[in-house]
Amino acid sequence: MKIVVLMKQVPDTYEERRIDLATGLLDRAASDPVADEINERALEVALSHKDSHKGTEVVVLTMGPEGAKTALKKGLQMGADSGVHIEAGELAGADAVQTAKVLANALRETGFDLIVAGNESTDGRGGVVPAMVSELLGVPLLGSLGQVEISEGSVRGERREDGGTSTVSASLPALVSVTENVAEARFPNFKGIMTAKRKPIADVPASGAGSAASTVAGISERPARAAGVKIVDSGDAGVQLAAFLASGRLI
């Protein structure tokens, strides 16, 4: 079985993310680049299956400039067998539609039985790329799973919903996206770090992006947080509080 895991390099999720007001794009130089944690969890799903099914091949795939290979190297250190880097420096700021088209074309060339992705990246938070990729490839999507079981010829999992959970399944080939409820990603050990240096990363050109389907109409800096209303009790604090709540239509 061949499992391809989609990975993305994002600004450090523990630092504040900023928009470049001149370009309207995320300022990726404002913080350290890291492999997206949700993609590491997606990789853990694939590697856990590989641990008990030795014939499994796990490939990590990313789209971006040369520096995006850092995320792939982290995936190789964790245990993936190889990486695929889509050279897309000229597509900086690509929207979700362009991104999905490029990923789908690369996946067709790479081949797969199962694709595993995070449900949404921590920099964009769009959450639509996995669904777009599955539509373009013509394979079923099992989205936002908190638990995944992979078997020969099929995949199933559980999704949390309002009031309970639902169990979904599909025949392979398929695409699944996972949430932070799946198992935490393993840490690369010394052997994994050393072995990763000998694992191949294939560079492939971006293709099929087409024109952007969305544009940024305008952008402005987030305004400074205004001071709140301070009520001093001079015997009428209750009246002041009621008036404040009423002005905000809270009562």
N, C-alpha and C positions, 0 to 999 in steps of 0.2 A: 504494500500500500504506500502511496505517495501523498504526504500531507504537506501542503504549502501554507505557511503562516505569514500573514501580512504584518510587517513591522514598520514603525514610523519613528523618526527622530524628532523630538519636540523640545522646546525650552523647558528647563528644570521646573517640574510641577510645584516645587516648594518655594519658588520665587515668583514675584509679581510679573505678570506678562503685560507687555505694552504694545500698542499699535503705533507704527510709524506714521505720523500725521502727514508726511510728504507723499508717501506711496499708498497709504491705506492698507498696508500689509502688516502682519505680525512682525515685530522687531525681534528676530531670532538671535541677534547678537547681544541682546540686553541681558541674557542669562545663559548659563552653561547648557549645552545640548545633551540630552539623555535619550535612551530608548524609552518609549512610552510604556509606562507600567502595565496598562491594560493589554498591550501586545505581548509583554513578557508573560502575563497570565495565560494568554492564548497559546503561547509557545509551550507553556507547562502542560496544557491539555494534550498537545501533540507528543511531547516527550514522555509523559506518563504512559501513553499508549505504546510508545516505542519501547519503554522499559520492559513491558510484558509481551511484546510482539517484535521479535528481533529482526524480522524482515521489513520493518517499516522504515521508509526514507522520509526525513524531515528537512524541508527546504524553507529558509527564511527569505522573504522578498520585500524590497523597499523601493520607493521612488523618491528621487531628490538629487541634490548636488553631490559632489564627491564626498563631502563631509558626512553624508547620510550613511556611509559605509560603517561608521562607528556603531550604529544600532545593529547592523548585520553581524559585526564582530562580536558584540555582546551575545547575540543569539547563537553563534557558533561556539562560544565559550560555554554556554549553558548546555549544549549538546546537539544542536542542529548539525546536519551532515554537510550542507552547502548553502551558499547564499546567491541571490540574484539582485543586482543593483540596476535599476532603470535609470539611465542617465537623463535627467530631466531638468538640468540647470536652466534651460531656456523657458521652462514652464513654471518659473517662480510665481507664486500667487495663483496657480491654477485652481479653478473652482471645483466643486464636487463632481460635476459631470465630466469635465476633462480628466480629472484624476481617475475616476472609475473606468473611463474608456482606455486610458493607458494601462491601468492595472489589468483589465480584462484581456487586452491584447497580449500582454506579457504572460499571463497565466495560460492562455491558449498555446503559446510557444513552449512554455515550461512543462505543461501537462500536470495533471493532478487527479487524485481520487477524492480528496477532501481539502477544502480551504477553511482555515480558522483565522478569525480576525477579532479584534476588540469591538465592542458595540459602538464606541465613539472615541475619537482621539481627545486627549486632554487639552490640545491647543485650539481646535476648531469647535468641538462639541456639536458637530452637525448630526452625526449618527445616521447618515443616509448612504455613505459609500458602500458598505457591505450589501445593502439591498440593491443598489445600482449595479454593482459588479455581478451579482447573481442573476439579475435580469438580463444583462448583456451577454452572459455566458449561457443563459438558458438552463440554469440548474436551480434546484429548490434552495430556499433560505430558511434556516432555523435561527431566528434572531433573539438576541438578549437572553442567552441561556445562562443559568447559574450552576448547572451541572450537565456534564456531557459524557455519554457512553458511546464509544466507537467499536463497531464490530465489522466482520467481513461482509462488505456489501451494503452496510447501512449505518446510520448514526441516529441517536436519540438523545433527548435531554429534557430538562425541566426549566420552565420559565415562571418566575414569580409574577402574579397578576393581582389586581385588587380583589381581596377576598379569598385568595388561595393560590394554587399553582396549577400549571397545565403541563402535560407531558406530550411532546411532539416528536415525530420521527420522519425520516426520509431515506430513500435509497441513494446510494452513491452513484455518480458524483454529486456533491452538494457543498454548500457553504454554510458555516455556522459562525455566529458572533457571540462573544461571551461577555459577561459583566464581571464586576469585582467580587462577585460571590463565588466564583470558581476558586480552585486552590491557589495559594500564593506561589509565586515563581521561585524556583530553586536558585541558589547562589552558585556562580561558577567556581569550581574547585581548581586547585593548581594543575591537575592533569588536564582538565577541560581548557584552561587558559593556554597551556602549552600545545595541546593538540589542535586548537583552533587555528594556530599559525600555519598549519599545513592543509587546512580545508579550503576548497576553491570558492571564489566569489566571481560569478560571471557578470560582465558588464554588457547590458543590452540597451539599444537606443529606444527612446520613447517614441511610440507611434500611435496614430489613431486619435490624437487628442481633439482635433477639430477646433472650432472657435469656442470661446467662453460662452456659457449660457446665462451667466449672471455678471453684473457689474456693480461696483461700489458707487452709489449715487452721491454720497457725502460722508464726511467723517469729522468729528470734533472731539476734543479732549474731555474726559469725564469731569464734570464740575466738582469743585471742592465740597466736601461735606459741610452742610450748614449746621450751625449750632441749634440744639433743640430748645423747646420752650421750657423755661424754668418757672415753677410755681412756688412762691413764698407764702407760707401760711400766716396770714394776718387775721385769721378768723373766718376767712371766706374761701379757703383753699378748695373746699368741696364744690363751691359754685364755679370757681375758675376751672377746675378739672372737668366738670360736667360741660361747661361751655367749650372747652378744648375738644373734648370727645365729640360733641355735637357738630362742631365746625368741620371735623373730619368725617362726618357721617358714620361714626363708630357706635353711636347710640341713637 
